[in-house]
Amino acid sequence: MTRELVWTGFISLDGIVDSPGGTAEGHPAGGWVFRTPFDPESFSLKGEELEETTALMFGRRSYEAFASVWPQSEDHAAYRDLPKYVVSTTLDEGALVDGWGEQQILRSVADVAALKKTDGGAIFVHGSAELARNLADAGLVDRYNLLVFPVLLGEGKTVFPRREEEQRLVLRESAGYPNSVLKAVYDVVR
């Protein structure tokens, strides 16, 4: 049995994950999550995920962004002591944040594949679009937990790799909310 690898995040209706929180992240239309009317129920997926998350995984850029906020954030207190894996060929061990639980740098997709074969529960990947595409290309993503926002961005970062062959998904769970956000949880068909 292998550990389940789940990509979770905010995504536009046209599949863009670029800059949901602000323009500083790069997309000219950044901040699209915060321009959607707030409905706490539409974010319930994030709370549900906490119950099954046994470890977190990030690419280097997402790690650096989250590590500057999450260790001190009461909203993310449940993540503090979870093991964290950063997939990077360039991050130095000295750049890891103190006081944020066990942290390990993985240097390759092969390292991620080996981690999946260890004992433990679900590993959740937050943000990290480039990492998600590479893991999907390697057949390592098992599930997508998506909050789909009612916005079309036209271009930007996506977590889905360009494929010559289709990748089938099976809907595990879905819900719609009054603010037009959709929850869509898909298992990857192997």
Secondary structure as a PSIPRED ss2 file (coil, helix, strand):
# PSIPRED VFORMAT (PSIPRED V4.0)

   1 M C   1.000  0.000  0.000
   2 T C   1.000  0.000  0.000
   3 R C   1.000  0.000  0.000
   4 E C   1.000  0.000  0.000
   5 L E   0.000  0.000  1.000
   6 V E   0.000  0.000  1.000
   7 W E   0.000  0.000  1.000
   8 T E   0.000  0.000  1.000
   9 G E   0.000  0.000  1.000
  10 F E   0.000  0.000  1.000
  11 I E   0.000  0.000  1.000
  12 S E   0.000  0.000  1.000
  13 L C   1.000  0.000  0.000
  14 D C   1.000  0.000  0.000
  15 G C   1.000  0.000  0.000
  16 I C   1.000  0.000  0.000
  17 V C   1.000  0.000  0.000
  18 D C   1.000  0.000  0.000
  19 S C   1.000  0.000  0.000
  20 P C   1.000  0.000  0.000
  21 G C   1.000  0.000  0.000
  22 G C   1.000  0.000  0.000
  23 T H   0.000  1.000  0.000
  24 A H   0.000  1.000  0.000
  25 E H   0.000  1.000  0.000
  26 G C   1.000  0.000  0.000
  27 H C   1.000  0.000  0.000
  28 P C   1.000  0.000  0.000
  29 A C   1.000  0.000  0.000
  30 G C   1.000  0.000  0.000
  31 G C   1.000  0.000  0.000
  32 W C   1.000  0.000  0.000
  33 V C   1.000  0.000  0.000
  34 F C   1.000  0.000  0.000
  35 R C   1.000  0.000  0.000
  36 T C   1.000  0.000  0.000
  37 P C   1.000  0.000  0.000
  38 F C   1.000  0.000  0.000
  39 D C   1.000  0.000  0.000
  40 P H   0.000  1.000  0.000
  41 E H   0.000  1.000  0.000
  42 S H   0.000  1.000  0.000
  43 F H   0.000  1.000  0.000
  44 S H   0.000  1.000  0.000
  45 L H   0.000  1.000  0.000
  46 K H   0.000  1.000  0.000
  47 G H   0.000  1.000  0.000
  48 E H   0.000  1.000  0.000
  49 E H   0.000  1.000  0.000
  50 L H   0.000  1.000  0.000
  51 E H   0.000  1.000  0.000
  52 E H   0.000  1.000  0.000
  53 T E   0.000  0.000  1.000
  54 T E   0.000  0.000  1.000
  55 A E   0.000  0.000  1.000
  56 L E   0.000  0.000  1.000
  57 M E   0.000  0.000  1.000
  58 F E   0.000  0.000  1.000
  59 G E   0.000  0.000  1.000
  60 R H   0.000  1.000  0.000
  61 R H   0.000  1.000  0.000
  62 S H   0.000  1.000  0.000
  63 Y H   0.000  1.000  0.000
  64 E H   0.000  1.000  0.000
  65 A H   0.000  1.000  0.000
  66 F H   0.000  1.000  0.000
  67 A H   0.000  1.000  0.000
  68 S C   1.000  0.000  0.000
  69 V C   1.000  0.000  0.000
  70 W H   0.000  1.000  0.000
  71 P H   0.000  1.000  0.000
  72 Q H   0.000  1.000  0.000
  73 S C   1.000  0.000  0.000
  74 E H   0.000  1.000  0.000
  75 D H   0.000  1.000  0.000
  76 H H   0.000  1.000  0.000
  77 A H   0.000  1.000  0.000
  78 A H   0.000  1.000  0.000
  79 Y H   0.000  1.000  0.000
  80 R C   1.000  0.000  0.000
  81 D C   1.000  0.000  0.000
  82 L C   1.000  0.000  0.000
  83 P C   1.000  0.000  0.000
  84 K E   0.000  0.000  1.000
  85 Y E   0.000  0.000  1.000
  86 V E   0.000  0.000  1.000
  87 V E   0.000  0.000  1.000
  88 S C   1.000  0.000  0.000
  89 T C   1.000  0.000  0.000
  90 T C   1.000  0.000  0.000
  91 L C   1.000  0.000  0.000
  92 D C   1.000  0.000  0.000
  93 E H   0.000  1.000  0.000
  94 G H   0.000  1.000  0.000
  95 A H   0.000  1.000  0.000
  96 L C   1.000  0.000  0.000
  97 V C   1.000  0.000  0.000
  98 D C   1.000  0.000  0.000
  99 G C   1.000  0.000  0.000
 100 W C   1.000  0.000  0.000
 101 G C   1.000  0.000  0.000
 102 E C   1.000  0.000  0.000
 103 Q E   0.000  0.000  1.000
 104 Q E   0.000  0.000  1.000
 105 I E   0.000  0.000  1.000
 106 L E   0.000  0.000  1.000
 107 R C   1.000  0.000  0.000
 108 S C   1.000  0.000  0.000
 109 V H   0.000  1.000  0.000
 110 A H   0.000  1.000  0.000
 111 D H   0.000  1.000  0.000
 112 V H   0.000  1.000  0.000
 113 A H   0.000  1.000  0.000
 114 A H   0.000  1.000  0.000
 115 L H   0.000  1.000  0.000
 116 K H   0.000  1.000  0.000
 117 K C   1.000  0.000  0.000
 118 T C   1.000  0.000  0.000
 119 D C   1.000  0.000  0.000
 120 G C   1.000  0.000  0.000
 121 G C   1.000  0.000  0.000
 122 A E   0.000  0.000  1.000
 123 I E   0.000  0.000  1.000
 124 F E   0.000  0.000  1.000
 125 V E   0.000  0.000  1.000
 126 H E   0.000  0.000  1.000
 127 G C   1.000  0.000  0.000
 128 S C   1.000  0.000  0.000
 129 A H   0.000  1.000  0.000
 130 E H   0.000  1.000  0.000
 131 L H   0.000  1.000  0.000
 132 A H   0.000  1.000  0.000
 133 R H   0.000  1.000  0.000
 134 N H   0.000  1.000  0.000
 135 L H   0.000  1.000  0.000
 136 A H   0.000  1.000  0.000
 137 D H   0.000  1.000  0.000
 138 A C   1.000  0.000  0.000
 139 G C   1.000  0.000  0.000
 140 L C   1.000  0.000  0.000
 141 V C   1.000  0.000  0.000
 142 D C   1.000  0.000  0.000
 143 R E   0.000  0.000  1.000
 144 Y E   0.000  0.000  1.000
 145 N E   0.000  0.000  1.000
 146 L E   0.000  0.000  1.000
 147 L E   0.000  0.000  1.000
 148 V E   0.000  0.000  1.000
 149 F E   0.000  0.000  1.000
 150 P C   1.000  0.000  0.000
 151 V C   1.000  0.000  0.000
 152 L C   1.000  0.000  0.000
 153 L C   1.000  0.000  0.000
 154 G C   1.000  0.000  0.000
 155 E C   1.000  0.000  0.000
 156 G C   1.000  0.000  0.000
 157 K C   1.000  0.000  0.000
 158 T C   1.000  0.000  0.000
 159 V C   1.000  0.000  0.000
 160 F C   1.000  0.000  0.000
 161 P C   1.000  0.000  0.000
 162 R C   1.000  0.000  0.000
 163 R C   1.000  0.000  0.000
 164 E C   1.000  0.000  0.000
 165 E C   1.000  0.000  0.000
 166 E C   1.000  0.000  0.000
 167 Q C   1.000  0.000  0.000
 168 R C   1.000  0.000  0.000
 169 L E   0.000  0.000  1.000
 170 V E   0.000  0.000  1.000
 171 L E   0.000  0.000  1.000
 172 R E   0.000  0.000  1.000
 173 E E   0.000  0.000  1.000
 174 S E   0.000  0.000  1.000
 175 A E   0.000  0.000  1.000
 176 G E   0.000  0.000  1.000
 177 Y C   1.000  0.000  0.000
 178 P C   1.000  0.000  0.000
 179 N C   1.000  0.000  0.000
 180 S C   1.000  0.000  0.000
 181 V C   1.000  0.000  0.000
 182 L E   0.000  0.000  1.000
 183 K E   0.000  0.000  1.000
 184 A E   0.000  0.000  1.000
 185 V E   0.000  0.000  1.000
 186 Y E   0.000  0.000  1.000
 187 D E   0.000  0.000  1.000
 188 V E   0.000  0.000  1.000
 189 V C   1.000  0.000  0.000
 190 R C   1.000  0.000  0.000
